[in-house]
């Protein structure tokens, strides 16, 4: 990693730097969602029960994904702070250690998923009509979990040094391939067999393999700043301890999110297959709405991490609040658009009038909740860059478990508001969660780095 890349982040104006870093992340994250949207579009042609199957299976898949996402946060925090402190060799060491750790975990998690996955799918709401389809999709995705984790880590460590374009380009290649393969494998075009819902999972797995191979090649050839050698993969227990200290709380937070989504799915499933299918389709759309916040939040975390590594805490806070104002304006604009476009968007993925009606109501209510969530994502990104994952996890779990789940259930069942009560519960929870987090964030106790000032000996070849 050349020092000039770090200088481009530390010493440049905030707004242009935020845009430079965030737009590739937004595009890349949007491409990530294209996996799910392509699956939803083509599988939706098979019927509502298949859409419901994807909704249930992805809920459990995300629970496993969340661990890898959590530890990728440790990669961003440590790599960005080491780059800000100009300890470039340490950034390479972090990348190697977290890559090995993530692969080992993904093998264990994938094995557990294959053993217990079918029972868990049934537990969270897959009935006899849905379960065979959900299990068919789930087991293929879980079998390729190490490939998915490799890309998570690759993207995180490159973003930590300020390279957000390379992960985007790889995503573009992978998603383009997936869009082509989906209908071919689902419907059995030409010489290919008709695999149904399993074809969607197979297409995703093939493209994840492609992304993982490219990512490993880039890291070990050193073409994009970080340059791994085999000795970076040998256990360095001091660094592993630091990774776990930062990554474990983030993993708990992401797991808590995944489990909360599982419970939310169970609450929604109580209103039947139509509501569950509408919920799944609408969530794909709201995932797109989150993209600006996800991109800007990740970029904010990188800039905050590098400023803290360079001992510039006030600049780190300035970046955080500026990003929050930008995302609030963007998300509110998108929310007003949803008032007009909701039925058309749901109808693009589903044909049944009942699904369209329920999904449109969801979008009209919950899209405004995502304006509050967008600011919370930005502040969470700042805490990630600072390495303050315990605090980040607390506010995430407070919003989900302290507010959203109880309110969604209570509004729907105790107040007899039906399925719309779930949507209003989400809205209220996101507002309360943001208010509490913003008050604490303003105190500024998070503005300290997690790396050492003096370099310690790196792992060296033996």
PyMOL commands that set and color helices and strands:
alter all, ss='L'
color gray80, all
select helices_A, chain A and resi 3-10+14-44+48-84+88-123+128-143+145-160+165-187+197-221+230-233+237-269+273-289+291-309+313-349+353-386+389-414+419-442
alter helices_A, ss='H'
color red, helices_A
deselect
rebuild
show_as cartoon
